[in-house]
């Protein structure tokens, strides 16, 4: 028999935090409700709602009435009530469990992290994540992998983008926005020699540009910084080109990086003017992708 206090502890786990742990992020927020694409099926119109005030969910794509986090785990993991309570109790005790926040993902720290395996992108949770960023599966699969790793004794996974040093920039929407292994930039060669180069700040900016310009691969050599902190080490490569097209973020870090590029003496084209009213290329692409694709 399960102790009542154990059941109560399990019920206190925020549904949004549990979904974040499983790799699901909301599409939008309406008051106290977070709106998701259903974790139970593929869909184009989000039909899954979480009320963060009372910590209950409603799956409008099924006949089931709204329910609590224990029932969600039962359905999502195909387990019994007792197993769901046990798993939620373990989750509640994690020191570094992810918490959802619309202010952005939280970086997790651990003293021990080990890559277990790297696979072709096929995990439905990660596919759903990239599609929520309006990136098509073929484009994502061409440049990203599934990275399975162990952190603090727990097995985790995330979308991985390999850098030139053998490390990975990890993303899963919530709870994993970090590097695994050596940090560094990623270079993507072009089929022909060129005197110009593209520079992107992050993975999703690069993928958004491919979608925006309707191409599977960049026409020019491309360098993805993965973080503006990697710009200094990338300067020797960038000096080799006469022209640099900079797709950097419209924030302080992005502007400082653009200023640093300007000191190279190359011709710098500030491509962020395309998305001047947005933080970055992906934010712009999220807003205009439906209209853009239709035309």
Buried (B, 14 or more C-beta within 10 A) or exposed (E): EEEEEBBEBBBEBBBBBBBBBBBBBBEEEEEEBBBBBBBBEEEEEBBBBBBBEEBBBBBEBEEEEBBBBBBBBBBBEEBEBBEBBBBBBEBBEEEBBBEBEEEEBBEBEBEEBEBEEEEEBEBEBBBBBBBBBBBBEEBBBEBBBBBBBBBBEBEBBBBBBBBBBEBBBBBBBBBBBBBBBEBBBBBBEBEEEBEBBBBBBBBBBBBBBBBBEEEEEBEBBBBBBBBBEBBEBBEEBBEEBEBBBBBBBBBEBBBEBBEEBEEEEBEBBBBBEEBEEBEBBBBBBBBEBEEEEEE
